């Protein structure tokens, strides 16, 4: 079973000089190593307010882990 969570991911702009950060889904191997991330940052939507709150709480947890580099998944 693959595990995943939200993580902050740093992107390099095409100019090669500036960066930006987005929230992505990141998937891990059995040893807990990040092996894959979503192509695009997430857009949080939900059916209920409670589901939206849980999604936001999961995103807030991403701030507790180091920021990853998008280029390391390419």
PQR file of N, CA, C, O and H, with PARSE charges and radii, in Angstrom:
ATOM      1  N   UNK A   1       0.827  -1.176   0.000 -0.4000 1.5000
ATOM      2  CA  UNK A   1       0.000   0.000   0.000 -0.0000 2.0000
ATOM      3  C   UNK A   1       0.878   1.248   0.000  0.5500 1.7000
ATOM      4  O   UNK A   1       1.812   1.363   0.793 -0.5500 1.4000
ATOM      5  N   UNK A   2       0.571   2.165  -0.885 -0.4000 1.5000
ATOM      6  CA  UNK A   2       1.323   3.403  -0.987 -0.0000 2.0000
ATOM      7  C   UNK A   2       0.755   4.421  -0.014  0.5500 1.7000
ATOM      8  O   UNK A   2      -0.459   4.605   0.072 -0.5500 1.4000
ATOM      9  H   UNK A   2      -0.188   2.071  -1.529  0.4000 1.0000
ATOM     10  N   UNK A   3       1.639   5.074   0.714 -0.4000 1.5000
ATOM     11  CA  UNK A   3       1.189   6.141   1.598 -0.0000 2.0000
ATOM     12  C   UNK A   3       1.428   7.488   0.920  0.5500 1.7000
ATOM     13  O   UNK A   3       2.283   7.618   0.044 -0.5500 1.4000
ATOM     14  H   UNK A   3       2.625   4.924   0.644  0.4000 1.0000
ATOM     15  N   UNK A   4       0.667   8.467   1.335 -0.4000 1.5000
ATOM     16  CA  UNK A   4       0.829   9.806   0.780 -0.0000 2.0000
ATOM     17  C   UNK A   4       0.441  10.834   1.833  0.5500 1.7000
ATOM     18  O   UNK A   4      -0.213  10.522   2.828 -0.5500 1.4000
ATOM     19  H   UNK A   4      -0.028   8.362   2.046  0.4000 1.0000
ATOM     20  N   UNK A   5       0.858  12.054   1.587 -0.4000 1.5000
ATOM     21  CA  UNK A   5       0.408  13.199   2.360 -0.0000 2.0000
ATOM     22  C   UNK A   5       0.658  14.441   1.532  0.5500 1.7000
ATOM     23  O   UNK A   5       1.202  14.371   0.429 -0.5500 1.4000
ATOM     24  H   UNK A   5       1.390  12.308   0.778  0.4000 1.0000
ATOM     25  N   UNK A   6       0.254  15.580   2.076 -0.4000 1.5000
ATOM     26  CA  UNK A   6       0.541  16.846   1.428 -0.0000 2.0000
ATOM     27  C   UNK A   6       1.909  17.321   1.884  0.5500 1.7000
ATOM     28  O   UNK A   6       2.273  17.190   3.053 -0.5500 1.4000
ATOM     29  H   UNK A   6      -0.187  15.636   2.972  0.4000 1.0000
ATOM     30  N   UNK A   7       2.662  17.876   0.939 -0.4000 1.5000
ATOM     31  CA  UNK A   7       3.975  18.455   1.251 -0.0000 2.0000
ATOM     32  C   UNK A   7       4.132  19.754   0.494  0.5500 1.7000
ATOM     33  O   UNK A   7       3.539  19.948  -0.567 -0.5500 1.4000
ATOM     34  H   UNK A   7       2.367  17.983  -0.010  0.4000 1.0000
ATOM     35  N   UNK A   8       4.935  20.643   1.050 -0.4000 1.5000
ATOM     36  CA  UNK A   8       5.298  21.869   0.357 -0.0000 2.0000
ATOM     37  C   UNK A   8       6.421  21.538  -0.619  0.5500 1.7000
ATOM     38  O   UNK A   8       7.400  20.882  -0.264 -0.5500 1.4000
ATOM     39  H   UNK A   8       5.417  20.486   1.912  0.4000 1.0000
ATOM     40  N   UNK A   9       6.259  22.004  -1.854 -0.4000 1.5000
ATOM     41  CA  UNK A   9       7.240  21.706  -2.899 -0.0000 2.0000
ATOM     42  C   UNK A   9       7.685  23.006  -3.556  0.5500 1.7000
ATOM     43  O   UNK A   9       6.871  23.821  -3.990 -0.5500 1.4000
ATOM     44  H   UNK A   9       5.464  22.537  -2.142  0.4000 1.0000
ATOM     45  N   UNK A  10       8.998  23.173  -3.613 -0.4000 1.5000
ATOM     46  CA  UNK A  10       9.621  24.361  -4.206 -0.0000 2.0000
ATOM     47  C   UNK A  10       9.805  24.119  -5.710  0.5500 1.7000
ATOM     48  O   UNK A  10      10.317  23.083  -6.133 -0.5500 1.4000
ATOM     49  H   UNK A  10       9.659  22.512  -3.260  0.4000 1.0000
ATOM     50  N   UNK A  11       9.372  25.108  -6.502 -0.4000 1.5000
ATOM     51  CA  UNK A  11       9.501  25.064  -7.965 -0.0000 2.0000
ATOM     52  C   UNK A  11      10.455  26.164  -8.423  0.5500 1.7000
ATOM     53  O   UNK A  11      10.462  27.268  -7.879 -0.5500 1.4000
ATOM     54  H   UNK A  11       8.956  25.950  -6.158  0.4000 1.0000
ATOM     55  N   UNK A  12      11.242  25.845  -9.413 -0.4000 1.5000
ATOM     56  CA  UNK A  12      12.116  26.837 -10.042 -0.0000 2.0000
ATOM     57  C   UNK A  12      11.392  27.399 -11.260  0.5500 1.7000
ATOM     58  O   UNK A  12      10.921  26.641 -12.108 -0.5500 1.4000
ATOM     59  H   UNK A  12      11.236  24.947  -9.854  0.4000 1.0000
ATOM     60  N   UNK A  13      11.303  28.723 -11.350 -0.4000 1.5000
ATOM     61  CA  UNK A  13      10.683  29.359 -12.503 -0.0000 2.0000
ATOM     62  C   UNK A  13      11.540  29.159 -13.739  0.5500 1.7000
ATOM     63  O   UNK A  13      12.733  28.877 -13.625 -0.5500 1.4000
ATOM     64  H   UNK A  13      11.686  29.338 -10.662  0.4000 1.0000
ATOM     65  N   UNK A  14      10.948  29.301 -14.920 -0.4000 1.5000
ATOM     66  CA  UNK A  14      11.716  29.134 -16.165 -0.0000 2.0000
ATOM     67  C   UNK A  14      12.922  30.053 -16.283  0.5500 1.7000
ATOM     68  O   UNK A  14      13.868  29.735 -17.003 -0.5500 1.4000
ATOM     69  H   UNK A  14       9.979  29.530 -15.013  0.4000 1.0000
ATOM     70  N   UNK A  15      12.908  31.194 -15.585 -0.4000 1.5000
ATOM     71  CA  UNK A  15      14.069  32.092 -15.653 -0.0000 2.0000
ATOM     72  C   UNK A  15      15.287  31.510 -14.943  0.5500 1.7000
ATOM     73  O   UNK A  15      16.396  32.026 -15.082 -0.5500 1.4000
ATOM     74  H   UNK A  15      12.140  31.452 -14.999  0.4000 1.0000
ATOM     75  N   UNK A  16      15.075  30.412 -14.165 -0.4000 1.5000
ATOM     76  CA  UNK A  16      16.171  29.753 -13.473 -0.0000 2.0000
ATOM     77  C   UNK A  16      16.684  30.505 -12.256  0.5500 1.7000
ATOM     78  O   UNK A  16      17.658  30.085 -11.631 -0.5500 1.4000
ATOM     79  H   UNK A  16      14.173  29.994 -14.052  0.4000 1.0000
ATOM     80  N   UNK A  17      16.038  31.615 -11.916 -0.4000 1.5000
ATOM     81  CA  UNK A  17      16.526  32.441 -10.812 -0.0000 2.0000
ATOM     82  C   UNK A  17      15.541  32.568  -9.663  0.5500 1.7000
ATOM     83  O   UNK A  17      15.949  32.704  -8.510 -0.5500 1.4000
ATOM     84  H   UNK A  17      15.247  31.956 -12.424  0.4000 1.0000
ATOM     85  N   UNK A  18      14.260  32.524  -9.961 -0.4000 1.5000
ATOM     86  CA  UNK A  18      13.257  32.719  -8.924 -0.0000 2.0000
ATOM     87  C   UNK A  18      12.483  31.429  -8.670  0.5500 1.7000
ATOM     88  O   UNK A  18      12.403  30.553  -9.531 -0.5500 1.4000
ATOM     89  H   UNK A  18      13.928  32.413 -10.898  0.4000 1.0000
ATOM     90  N   UNK A  19      11.923  31.334  -7.485 -0.4000 1.5000
ATOM     91  CA  UNK A  19      11.210  30.119  -7.087 -0.0000 2.0000
ATOM     92  C   UNK A  19       9.841  30.473  -6.533  0.5500 1.7000
ATOM     93  O   UNK A  19       9.558  31.623  -6.196 -0.5500 1.4000
ATOM     94  H   UNK A  19      11.988  32.046  -6.785  0.4000 1.0000
ATOM     95  N   UNK A  20       9.008  29.457  -6.451 -0.4000 1.5000
ATOM     96  CA  UNK A  20       7.713  29.560  -5.782 -0.0000 2.0000
ATOM     97  C   UNK A  20       7.419  28.227  -5.112  0.5500 1.7000
ATOM     98  O   UNK A  20       8.039  27.216  -5.441 -0.5500 1.4000
ATOM     99  H   UNK A  20       9.238  28.523  -6.725  0.4000 1.0000
ATOM    100  N   UNK A  21       6.483  28.218  -4.179 -0.4000 1.5000
ATOM    101  CA  UNK A  21       6.173  27.015  -3.408 -0.0000 2.0000
ATOM    102  C   UNK A  21       4.688  26.698  -3.559  0.5500 1.7000
ATOM    103  O   UNK A  21       3.841  27.590  -3.514 -0.5500 1.4000
ATOM    104  H   UNK A  21       5.979  29.040  -3.912  0.4000 1.0000
ATOM    105  N   UNK A  22       4.384  25.398  -3.741 -0.4000 1.5000
ATOM    106  CA  UNK A  22       3.004  24.929  -3.823 -0.0000 2.0000
ATOM    107  C   UNK A  22       2.804  23.722  -2.930  0.5500 1.7000
ATOM    108  O   UNK A  22       3.767  23.109  -2.470 -0.5500 1.4000
ATOM    109  H   UNK A  22       5.072  24.673  -3.778  0.4000 1.0000
ATOM    110  N   UNK A  23       1.542  23.383  -2.687 -0.4000 1.5000
ATOM    111  CA  UNK A  23       1.198  22.202  -1.904 -0.0000 2.0000
ATOM    112  C   UNK A  23       0.855  21.080  -2.882  0.5500 1.7000
ATOM    113  O   UNK A  23      -0.023  21.232  -3.731 -0.5500 1.4000
ATOM    114  H   UNK A  23       0.759  23.881  -3.061  0.4000 1.0000
ATOM    115  N   UNK A  24       1.557  19.954  -2.753 -0.4000 1.5000
ATOM    116  CA  UNK A  24       1.358  18.807  -3.634 -0.0000 2.0000
ATOM    117  C   UNK A  24       1.052  17.560  -2.820  0.5500 1.7000
ATOM    118  O   UNK A  24       1.368  17.486  -1.632 -0.5500 1.4000
ATOM    119  H   UNK A  24       2.270  19.831  -2.063  0.4000 1.0000
ATOM    120  N   UNK A  25       0.435  16.582  -3.470 -0.4000 1.5000
ATOM    121  CA  UNK A  25       0.349  15.244  -2.906 -0.0000 2.0000
ATOM    122  C   UNK A  25       1.687  14.568  -3.165  0.5500 1.7000
ATOM    123  O   UNK A  25       2.192  14.595  -4.287 -0.5500 1.4000
ATOM    124  H   UNK A  25       0.178  16.641  -4.435  0.4000 1.0000
ATOM    125  N   UNK A  26       2.261  13.964  -2.133 -0.4000 1.5000
ATOM    126  CA  UNK A  26       3.538  13.255  -2.269 -0.0000 2.0000
ATOM    127  C   UNK A  26       3.325  11.812  -1.833  0.5500 1.7000
ATOM    128  O   UNK A  26       2.692  11.541  -0.813 -0.5500 1.4000
ATOM    129  H   UNK A  26       1.850  13.942  -1.221  0.4000 1.0000
ATOM    130  N   UNK A  27       3.868  10.892  -2.628 -0.4000 1.5000
ATOM    131  CA  UNK A  27       3.733   9.460  -2.381 -0.0000 2.0000
ATOM    132  C   UNK A  27       5.081   8.888  -1.977  0.5500 1.7000
ATOM    133  O   UNK A  27       6.126   9.339  -2.445 -0.5500 1.4000
ATOM    134  H   UNK A  27       4.382  11.113  -3.457  0.4000 1.0000
ATOM    135  N   UNK A  28       5.046   7.881  -1.097 -0.4000 1.5000
ATOM    136  CA  UNK A  28       6.253   7.336  -0.482 -0.0000 2.0000
ATOM    137  C   UNK A  28       6.391   5.846  -0.754  0.5500 1.7000
ATOM    138  O   UNK A  28       5.395   5.142  -0.928 -0.5500 1.4000
ATOM    139  H   UNK A  28       4.197   7.514  -0.717  0.4000 1.0000
ATOM    140  N   UNK A  29       7.643   5.366  -0.791 -0.4000 1.5000
ATOM    141  CA  UNK A  29       7.875   3.926  -0.884 -0.0000 2.0000
ATOM    142  C   UNK A  29       7.731   3.302   0.508  0.5500 1.7000
ATOM    143  O   UNK A  29       7.405   3.994   1.473 -0.5500 1.4000
ATOM    144  H   UNK A  29       8.451   5.937  -0.650  0.4000 1.0000
ATOM    145  N   UNK A  30       7.971   2.016   0.601 -0.4000 1.5000
ATOM    146  CA  UNK A  30       7.794   1.307   1.868 -0.0000 2.0000
ATOM    147  C   UNK A  30       8.754   1.761   2.958  0.5500 1.7000
ATOM    148  O   UNK A  30       8.498   1.544   4.143 -0.5500 1.4000
ATOM    149  H   UNK A  30       8.235   1.454  -0.183  0.4000 1.0000
ATOM    150  N   UNK A  31       9.858   2.390   2.564 -0.4000 1.5000
ATOM    151  CA  UNK A  31      10.832   2.894   3.544 -0.0000 2.0000
ATOM    152  C   UNK A  31      10.547   4.337   3.965  0.5500 1.7000
ATOM    153  O   UNK A  31      11.264   4.901   4.791 -0.5500 1.4000
ATOM    154  H   UNK A  31      10.066   2.566   1.602  0.4000 1.0000
ATOM    155  N   UNK A  32       9.488   4.935   3.389 -0.4000 1.5000
ATOM    156  CA  UNK A  32       9.133   6.304   3.735 -0.0000 2.0000
ATOM    157  C   UNK A  32       9.845   7.365   2.927  0.5500 1.7000
ATOM    158  O   UNK A  32       9.817   8.542   3.286 -0.5500 1.4000
ATOM    159  H   UNK A  32       8.905   4.478   2.718  0.4000 1.0000
ATOM    160  N   UNK A  33      10.487   6.963   1.834 -0.4000 1.5000
ATOM    161  CA  UNK A  33      11.183   7.904   0.962 -0.0000 2.0000
ATOM    162  C   UNK A  33      10.194   8.476  -0.057  0.5500 1.7000
ATOM    163  O   UNK A  33       9.468   7.717  -0.698 -0.5500 1.4000
ATOM    164  H   UNK A  33      10.509   6.007   1.542  0.4000 1.0000
ATOM    165  N   UNK A  34      10.154   9.810  -0.216 -0.4000 1.5000
ATOM    166  CA  UNK A  34       9.273  10.383  -1.234 -0.0000 2.0000
ATOM    167  C   UNK A  34       9.706   9.918  -2.625  0.5500 1.7000
ATOM    168  O   UNK A  34      10.871  10.060  -2.997 -0.5500 1.4000
ATOM    169  H   UNK A  34      10.744  10.427   0.306  0.4000 1.0000
ATOM    170  N   UNK A  35       8.764   9.363  -3.391 -0.4000 1.5000
ATOM    171  CA  UNK A  35       9.117   8.832  -4.711 -0.0000 2.0000
ATOM    172  C   UNK A  35       8.357   9.489  -5.860  0.5500 1.7000
ATOM    173  O   UNK A  35       8.757   9.374  -7.019 -0.5500 1.4000
ATOM    174  H   UNK A  35       7.818   9.247  -3.089  0.4000 1.0000
ATOM    175  N   UNK A  36       7.257  10.179  -5.538 -0.4000 1.5000
ATOM    176  CA  UNK A  36       6.443  10.759  -6.598 -0.0000 2.0000
ATOM    177  C   UNK A  36       5.600  11.880  -6.016  0.5500 1.7000
ATOM    178  O   UNK A  36       5.219  11.846  -4.846 -0.5500 1.4000
ATOM    179  H   UNK A  36       6.932  10.272  -4.597  0.4000 1.0000
ATOM    180  N   UNK A  37       5.314  12.873  -6.848 -0.4000 1.5000
ATOM    181  CA  UNK A  37       4.414  13.941  -6.413 -0.0000 2.0000
ATOM    182  C   UNK A  37       3.434  14.253  -7.533  0.5500 1.7000
ATOM    183  O   UNK A  37       3.676  13.929  -8.696 -0.5500 1.4000
ATOM    184  H   UNK A  37       5.624  12.900  -7.798  0.4000 1.0000
ATOM    185  N   UNK A  38       2.325  14.888  -7.168 -0.4000 1.5000
ATOM    186  CA  UNK A  38       1.351  15.300  -8.174 -0.0000 2.0000
ATOM    187  C   UNK A  38       2.008  16.313  -9.110  0.5500 1.7000
ATOM    188  O   UNK A  38       2.866  17.093  -8.697 -0.5500 1.4000
ATOM    189  H   UNK A  38       2.129  15.152  -6.223  0.4000 1.0000
ATOM    190  N   UNK A  39       1.591  16.289 -10.368 -0.4000 1.5000
ATOM    191  CA  UNK A  39       2.171  17.199 -11.360 -0.0000 2.0000
ATOM    192  C   UNK A  39       1.887  18.657 -11.036  0.5500 1.7000
ATOM    193  O   UNK A  39       2.742  19.520 -11.234 -0.5500 1.4000
ATOM    194  H   UNK A  39       0.894  15.655 -10.703  0.4000 1.0000
ATOM    195  N   UNK A  40       0.700  18.929 -10.542 -0.4000 1.5000
ATOM    196  CA  UNK A  40       0.272  20.288 -10.245 -0.0000 2.0000
ATOM    197  C   UNK A  40      -0.019  20.426  -8.750  0.5500 1.7000
ATOM    198  O   UNK A  40      -0.369  19.442  -8.099 -0.5500 1.4000
ATOM    199  H   UNK A  40       0.005  18.227 -10.380  0.4000 1.0000
ATOM    200  N   UNK A  41       0.117  21.618  -8.206 -0.4000 1.5000
ATOM    201  CA  UNK A  41      -0.288  21.840  -6.813 -0.0000 2.0000
ATOM    202  C   UNK A  41      -1.782  21.560  -6.665  0.5500 1.7000
ATOM    203  O   UNK A  41      -2.539  21.643  -7.632 -0.5500 1.4000
ATOM    204  H   UNK A  41       0.401  22.418  -8.735  0.4000 1.0000
ATOM    205  N   UNK A  42      -2.186  21.235  -5.468 -0.4000 1.5000
ATOM    206  CA  UNK A  42      -3.588  20.908  -5.235 -0.0000 2.0000
ATOM    207  C   UNK A  42      -4.457  22.159  -5.273  0.5500 1.7000
ATOM    208  O   UNK A  42      -3.987  23.276  -5.053 -0.5500 1.4000
ATOM    209  H   UNK A  42      -1.572  21.167  -4.683  0.4000 1.0000
ATOM    210  N   UNK A  43      -5.727  21.942  -5.555 -0.4000 1.5000
ATOM    211  CA  UNK A  43      -6.771  22.951  -5.390 -0.0000 2.0000
ATOM    212  C   UNK A  43      -7.766  22.321  -4.436  0.5500 1.7000
ATOM    213  O   UNK A  43      -8.422  21.339  -4.782 -0.5500 1.4000
ATOM    214  H   UNK A  43      -6.109  21.035  -5.733  0.4000 1.0000
ATOM    215  N   UNK A  44      -7.881  22.863  -3.263 -0.4000 1.5000
ATOM    216  CA  UNK A  44      -8.686  22.230  -2.232 -0.0000 2.0000
ATOM    217  C   UNK A  44     -10.164  22.554  -2.396  0.5500 1.7000
ATOM    218  O   UNK A  44     -10.577  23.711  -2.319 -0.5500 1.4000
ATOM    219  H   UNK A  44      -7.347  23.661  -2.982  0.4000 1.0000
ATOM    220  N   UNK A  45     -10.943  21.516  -2.620 -0.4000 1.5000
ATOM    221  CA  UNK A  45     -12.400  21.616  -2.639 -0.0000 2.0000
ATOM    222  C   UNK A  45     -12.937  20.428  -1.858  0.5500 1.7000
ATOM    223  O   UNK A  45     -12.228  19.440  -1.664 -0.5500 1.4000
ATOM    224  H   UNK A  45     -10.607  20.576  -2.683  0.4000 1.0000
ATOM    225  N   UNK A  46     -14.177  20.514  -1.411 -0.4000 1.5000
ATOM    226  CA  UNK A  46     -14.760  19.424  -0.635 -0.0000 2.0000
ATOM    227  C   UNK A  46     -16.277  19.469  -0.748  0.5500 1.7000
ATOM    228  O   UNK A  46     -16.862  20.487  -1.117 -0.5500 1.4000
ATOM    229  H   UNK A  46     -14.752  21.316  -1.569  0.4000 1.0000
ATOM    230  N   UNK A  47     -16.888  18.359  -0.425 -0.4000 1.5000
ATOM    231  CA  UNK A  47     -18.351  18.257  -0.443 -0.0000 2.0000
ATOM    232  C   UNK A  47     -18.961  18.926   0.784  0.5500 1.7000
ATOM    233  O   UNK A  47     -20.027  19.535   0.700 -0.5500 1.4000
ATOM    234  H   UNK A  47     -16.413  17.532  -0.124  0.4000 1.0000
ATOM    235  N   UNK A  48     -18.281  18.812   1.921 -0.4000 1.5000
ATOM    236  CA  UNK A  48     -18.816  19.392   3.152 -0.0000 2.0000
ATOM    237  C   UNK A  48     -17.784  20.316   3.790  0.5500 1.7000
ATOM    238  O   UNK A  48     -16.593  20.256   3.481 -0.5500 1.4000
ATOM    239  H   UNK A  48     -17.414  18.318   1.989  0.4000 1.0000
ATOM    240  N   UNK A  49     -18.261  21.154   4.668 -0.4000 1.5000
ATOM    241  CA  UNK A  49     -17.370  22.049   5.411 -0.0000 2.0000
ATOM    242  C   UNK A  49     -16.413  21.231   6.271  0.5500 1.7000
ATOM    243  O   UNK A  49     -15.237  21.573   6.396 -0.5500 1.4000
ATOM    244  H   UNK A  49     -19.228  21.202   4.918  0.4000 1.0000
ATOM    245  N   UNK A  50     -16.920  20.148   6.864 -0.4000 1.5000
ATOM    246  CA  UNK A  50     -16.057  19.292   7.684 -0.0000 2.0000
ATOM    247  C   UNK A  50     -14.937  18.666   6.873  0.5500 1.7000
ATOM    248  O   UNK A  50     -13.798  18.594   7.334 -0.5500 1.4000
ATOM    249  H   UNK A  50     -17.876  19.870   6.762  0.4000 1.0000
ATOM    250  N   UNK A  51     -15.256  18.210   5.656 -0.4000 1.5000
ATOM    251  CA  UNK A  51     -14.222  17.654   4.781 -0.0000 2.0000
ATOM    252  C   UNK A  51     -13.201  18.715   4.412  0.5500 1.7000
ATOM    253  O   UNK A  51     -12.004  18.435   4.350 -0.5500 1.4000
ATOM    254  H   UNK A  51     -16.182  18.268   5.282  0.4000 1.0000
ATOM    255  N   UNK A  52     -13.666  19.922   4.170 -0.4000 1.5000
ATOM    256  CA  UNK A  52     -12.751  21.014   3.837 -0.0000 2.0000
ATOM    257  C   UNK A  52     -11.836  21.322   5.017  0.5500 1.7000
ATOM    258  O   UNK A  52     -10.645  21.572   4.831 -0.5500 1.4000
ATOM    259  H   UNK A  52     -14.639  20.149   4.220  0.4000 1.0000
ATOM    260  N   UNK A  53     -12.379  21.305   6.212 -0.4000 1.5000
ATOM    261  CA  UNK A  53     -11.569  21.544   7.414 -0.0000 2.0000
ATOM    262  C   UNK A  53     -10.490  20.468   7.552  0.5500 1.7000
ATOM    263  O   UNK A  53      -9.336  20.789   7.838 -0.5500 1.4000
ATOM    264  H   UNK A  53     -13.346  21.101   6.363  0.4000 1.0000
ATOM    265  N   UNK A  54     -10.846  19.212   7.356 -0.4000 1.5000
ATOM    266  CA  UNK A  54      -9.859  18.119   7.447 -0.0000 2.0000
ATOM    267  C   UNK A  54      -8.767  18.281   6.393  0.5500 1.7000
ATOM    268  O   UNK A  54      -7.595  18.015   6.662 -0.5500 1.4000
ATOM    269  H   UNK A  54     -11.783  18.951   7.123  0.4000 1.0000
ATOM    270  N   UNK A  55      -9.152  18.718   5.198 -0.4000 1.5000
ATOM    271  CA  UNK A  55      -8.155  18.971   4.160 -0.0000 2.0000
ATOM    272  C   UNK A  55      -7.202  20.082   4.546  0.5500 1.7000
ATOM    273  O   UNK A  55      -5.991  19.968   4.352 -0.5500 1.4000
ATOM    274  H   UNK A  55     -10.104  18.935   4.980  0.4000 1.0000
ATOM    275  N   UNK A  56      -7.746  21.152   5.093 -0.4000 1.5000
ATOM    276  CA  UNK A  56      -6.901  22.260   5.540 -0.0000 2.0000
ATOM    277  C   UNK A  56      -5.969  21.836   6.673  0.5500 1.7000
ATOM    278  O   UNK A  56      -4.809  22.246   6.716 -0.5500 1.4000
ATOM    279  H   UNK A  56      -8.729  21.244   5.251  0.4000 1.0000
ATOM    280  N   UNK A  57      -6.477  21.019   7.582 -0.4000 1.5000
ATOM    281  CA  UNK A  57      -5.620  20.521   8.666 -0.0000 2.0000
ATOM    282  C   UNK A  57      -4.487  19.663   8.112  0.5500 1.7000
ATOM    283  O   UNK A  57      -3.361  19.733   8.606 -0.5500 1.4000
ATOM    284  H   UNK A  57      -7.419  20.686   7.547  0.4000 1.0000
ATOM    285  N   UNK A  58      -4.773  18.849   7.088 -0.4000 1.5000
ATOM    286  CA  UNK A  58      -3.722  18.032   6.467 -0.0000 2.0000
ATOM    287  C   UNK A  58      -2.679  18.913   5.790  0.5500 1.7000
ATOM    288  O   UNK A  58      -1.488  18.604   5.818 -0.5500 1.4000
ATOM    289  H   UNK A  58      -5.687  18.792   6.687  0.4000 1.0000
ATOM    290  N   UNK A  59      -3.124  20.005   5.184 -0.4000 1.5000
ATOM    291  CA  UNK A  59      -2.179  20.939   4.559 -0.0000 2.0000
ATOM    292  C   UNK A  59      -1.321  21.618   5.622  0.5500 1.7000
ATOM    293  O   UNK A  59      -0.116  21.779   5.431 -0.5500 1.4000
ATOM    294  H   UNK A  59      -4.092  20.256   5.161  0.4000 1.0000
ATOM    295  N   UNK A  60      -1.918  22.011   6.721 -0.4000 1.5000
ATOM    296  CA  UNK A  60      -1.138  22.637   7.797 -0.0000 2.0000
ATOM    297  C   UNK A  60      -0.054  21.698   8.308  0.5500 1.7000
ATOM    298  O   UNK A  60       1.023  22.157   8.689 -0.5500 1.4000
ATOM    299  H   UNK A  60      -2.897  21.880   6.876  0.4000 1.0000
ATOM    300  N   UNK A  61      -0.314  20.393   8.324 -0.4000 1.5000
ATOM    301  CA  UNK A  61       0.704  19.424   8.728 -0.0000 2.0000
ATOM    302  C   UNK A  61       1.916  19.457   7.804  0.5500 1.7000
ATOM    303  O   UNK A  61       3.025  19.134   8.229 -0.5500 1.4000
ATOM    304  H   UNK A  61      -1.188  20.020   8.014  0.4000 1.0000
ATOM    305  N   UNK A  62       1.716  19.845   6.544 -0.4000 1.5000
ATOM    306  CA  UNK A  62       2.823  19.911   5.588 -0.0000 2.0000
ATOM    307  C   UNK A  62       3.881  20.921   6.021  0.5500 1.7000
ATOM    308  O   UNK A  62       5.052  20.787   5.666 -0.5500 1.4000
ATOM    309  H   UNK A  62       0.815  20.107   6.199  0.4000 1.0000
ATOM    310  N   UNK A  63       3.475  21.925   6.781 -0.4000 1.5000
ATOM    311  CA  UNK A  63       4.413  22.949   7.242 -0.0000 2.0000
ATOM    312  C   UNK A  63       5.366  22.421   8.309  0.5500 1.7000
ATOM    313  O   UNK A  63       6.339  23.091   8.655 -0.5500 1.4000
ATOM    314  H   UNK A  63       2.523  22.035   7.069  0.4000 1.0000
ATOM    315  N   UNK A  64       5.097  21.235   8.828 -0.4000 1.5000
ATOM    316  CA  UNK A  64       5.950  20.629   9.855 -0.0000 2.0000
ATOM    317  C   UNK A  64       7.097  19.808   9.251  0.5500 1.7000
ATOM    318  O   UNK A  64       7.983  19.357   9.978 -0.5500 1.4000
ATOM    319  H   UNK A  64       4.306  20.691   8.547  0.4000 1.0000
ATOM    320  N   UNK A  65       7.086  19.615   7.938 -0.4000 1.5000
ATOM    321  CA  UNK A  65       8.116  18.822   7.253 -0.0000 2.0000
ATOM    322  C   UNK A  65       8.953  19.727   6.360  0.5500 1.7000
ATOM    323  O   UNK A  65       8.490  20.791   5.947 -0.5500 1.4000
ATOM    324  H   UNK A  65       6.367  19.981   7.347  0.4000 1.0000
ATOM    325  N   UNK A  66      10.177  19.315   6.059 -0.4000 1.5000
ATOM    326  CA  UNK A  66      11.010  20.128   5.166 -0.0000 2.0000
ATOM    327  C   UNK A  66      10.377  20.298   3.787  0.5500 1.7000
ATOM    328  O   UNK A  66       9.675  19.413   3.298 -0.5500 1.4000
ATOM    329  H   UNK A  66      10.553  18.451   6.394  0.4000 1.0000
ATOM    330  N   UNK A  67      10.637  21.445   3.174 -0.4000 1.5000
ATOM    331  CA  UNK A  67      10.168  21.703   1.818 -0.0000 2.0000
ATOM    332  C   UNK A  67      10.979  20.832   0.858  0.5500 1.7000
ATOM    333  O   UNK A  67      12.202  20.745   0.971 -0.5500 1.4000
ATOM    334  H   UNK A  67      11.207  22.163   3.572  0.4000 1.0000
ATOM    335  N   UNK A  68      10.293  20.192  -0.082 -0.4000 1.5000
ATOM    336  CA  UNK A  68      10.944  19.357  -1.086 -0.0000 2.0000
ATOM    337  C   UNK A  68      11.129  20.147  -2.376  0.5500 1.7000
ATOM    338  O   UNK A  68      10.452  21.154  -2.586 -0.5500 1.4000
ATOM    339  H   UNK A  68       9.299  20.263  -0.174  0.4000 1.0000
ATOM    340  N   UNK A  69      12.036  19.704  -3.240 -0.4000 1.5000
ATOM    341  CA  UNK A  69      12.262  20.332  -4.524 -0.0000 2.0000
ATOM    342  C   UNK A  69      11.558  19.542  -5.627  0.5500 1.7000
ATOM    343  O   UNK A  69      11.728  18.328  -5.741 -0.5500 1.4000
ATOM    344  H   UNK A  69      12.586  18.886  -3.070  0.4000 1.0000
ATOM    345  N   UNK A  70      10.764  20.247  -6.438 -0.4000 1.5000
ATOM    346  CA  UNK A  70      10.036  19.601  -7.510 -0.0000 2.0000
ATOM    347  C   UNK A  70      10.983  18.870  -8.466  0.5500 1.7000
ATOM    348  O   UNK A  70      10.657  17.788  -8.954 -0.5500 1.4000
ATOM    349  H   UNK A  70      10.626  21.233  -6.346  0.4000 1.0000
ATOM    350  N   UNK A  71      12.136  19.449  -8.730 -0.4000 1.5000
ATOM    351  CA  UNK A  71      13.102  18.857  -9.644 -0.0000 2.0000
ATOM    352  C   UNK A  71      13.604  17.489  -9.198  0.5500 1.7000
ATOM    353  O   UNK A  71      14.059  16.707 -10.032 -0.5500 1.4000
ATOM    354  H   UNK A  71      12.401  20.328  -8.333  0.4000 1.0000
ATOM    355  N   UNK A  72      13.535  17.185  -7.926 -0.4000 1.5000
ATOM    356  CA  UNK A  72      14.007  15.877  -7.450 -0.0000 2.0000
ATOM    357  C   UNK A  72      13.056  14.750  -7.840  0.5500 1.7000
ATOM    358  O   UNK A  72      13.410  13.577  -7.721 -0.5500 1.4000
ATOM    359  H   UNK A  72      13.165  17.820  -7.248  0.4000 1.0000
ATOM    360  N   UNK A  73      11.855  15.089  -8.305 -0.4000 1.5000
ATOM    361  CA  UNK A  73      10.895  14.073  -8.734 -0.0000 2.0000
ATOM    362  C   UNK A  73      10.900  13.853 -10.240  0.5500 1.7000
ATOM    363  O   UNK A  73      10.209  12.968 -10.744 -0.5500 1.4000
ATOM    364  H   UNK A  73      11.568  16.042  -8.402  0.4000 1.0000
ATOM    365  N   UNK A  74      11.675  14.652 -10.954 -0.4000 1.5000
ATOM    366  CA  UNK A  74      11.674  14.569 -12.426 -0.0000 2.0000
ATOM    367  C   UNK A  74      12.680  13.565 -12.934  0.5500 1.7000
ATOM    368  O   UNK A  74      12.805  13.374 -14.144 -0.5500 1.4000
ATOM    369  H   UNK A  74      12.237  15.370 -10.544  0.4000 1.0000
TER
END
